Every structure is written in C-alpha cells, then in structure tokens.
Amino acid sequence: MPVLRSAGGGAIRPGTAREMARRLPQLIAGLWIFGMGLGFVVLGGQGQGPWVVWDEGFSLHTPLTIGTVAILTGLALVAGLIWAGEPIGFGTLMNAVVVGLSTDVTLALFDQPASVYGQVALTLTSPLLVALGSGLYLGVMLGPGPRDGVMTAMHRRGVPIWLARFIIEAVPFTIGAILGGTVGWGTVYWLVVIGPAVNLAMKFFAWPVVPSRWIDVFNALDVPRSARP
C-alpha cells in the first residue's frame, strides 16, 4: 500500500478560501451520492451494510427516520472524537449531516420497486454508488467520516486496524439486526464489494496532497494514491 506524505514532509497550512471552494463541490457531491446509495440499499430490501442495519433498526423503534438516526449517530461520534482529542475536519462534520439528509431525500422521492428484479438492481447498485461517493468525498482530503475517525482513533490506541474496522462494523450491525434491521444476501454482497470499490474510486478522485494531520488516517483507510511534494 502506498504511504501518503505531506508536502515537504511537514504540516500543510489550512486551505485558503479558494482552495476550499475548489474542493467543496466534490465533497458535497460525494456525500450526496453516498447517501443516495444508502437509500437505494434500503429500497432494495435484500439486506444492507452494517451501519444501515443500525440506522434502520433504531428507526423501527422510534419516530426518527433512517437518515435522522444516521445524522444523530454521526454527530455523537464526532463529539466523541473531539472529546478524545482526535482530529476532525470540515469533511467530517459535513459527512455527519449530509449523508443522512441525502438518504432521507432519496427514500422520500423513490418508492420500493414492486418487482423483485428492481429490488435486486437497487441492491446491486447501492454499494457502487456508496463507493463512488466515498472516493469523491475522501479524495478532497478534508477529513474522514466520523465512523472511520473512530476506527483510526482505536488504531492509534493500539488496536490493530483490521480489528478496529471489524468492531466498528460488527457492533452496530449486531445491535441493528436485533432491533429488526434488514439482513440478507445484500449484506454479504455489500461487505464483499464495498472495500475494493472504494479503493478503485479513490484512484480517480484523490487530490495530490494530504494535510499532515490526516496522513495516518488516510493510510489506515488504504488510500491507494501517494501524495507527492
């Protein structure tokens, strides 16, 4: 795996307003597409990824929508990262809000297909959309999502990255499944496809330089493109 490096080996100053303006459209587009993918997997009804199982499970027992559960969960994780002294970025905060909003909008605009073929098509498409969105929003290097931030925070405290990734997916999945979140073949498909698809998307959308405070984070996320001085 390539190792990300900051320009000149040191810290990169926060982006100027112009630099932020250049990266912001890609960030928003990525997060919105990410949320659409999550909405599609819910509409597919064939089983979904771990965190969507969590969101759906909680929504079944509260007046909250799936997207609202996602937003509240993301904000709680961001608060935990701040309390733990972990670095967060503008992208981290936007992730906590925009993805859930996009999911709810998608679920409001589209009905579940009556045909099983339509449901299967949405299920097959959803992780590819999420991967595309992930490549776009992670590629601007404005901070990882709050869930990935928790994973790397655990890694910095001595937990192997594979175990940290397993914990942050297995725990919400188990709780969500107990609460009634949809589990099926789509869940297995999601887990098999999402990692390679995100890595492929990052090859096309990663910006060339990553701020030094994000180097270990993006290395832990297997970003496949080196940032060069």
Secondary structure, 3 states (H helix, E strand, C coil): CCCCCCHHHCCCCCCCHHHHHHHHHHHHHHHHHHHHHHHHHHHHCCCCCHHHHHHHHHHCCCCCCHHHHHHHHHHHHHHHHHHCCCCCCHHHHHHHHHHHHHHHHHHHHCCCCCCHHHHHHHHHHHHHHHHHHHHHHHHCCCCCCHHHHHHHHHHHCCCCHHHHHHHHHHHHHHHHHHCCCCCCHHHHHHHHHHHHHHHHHHHHHCCCCCCHHHHHHHHHCCCCCCCCC
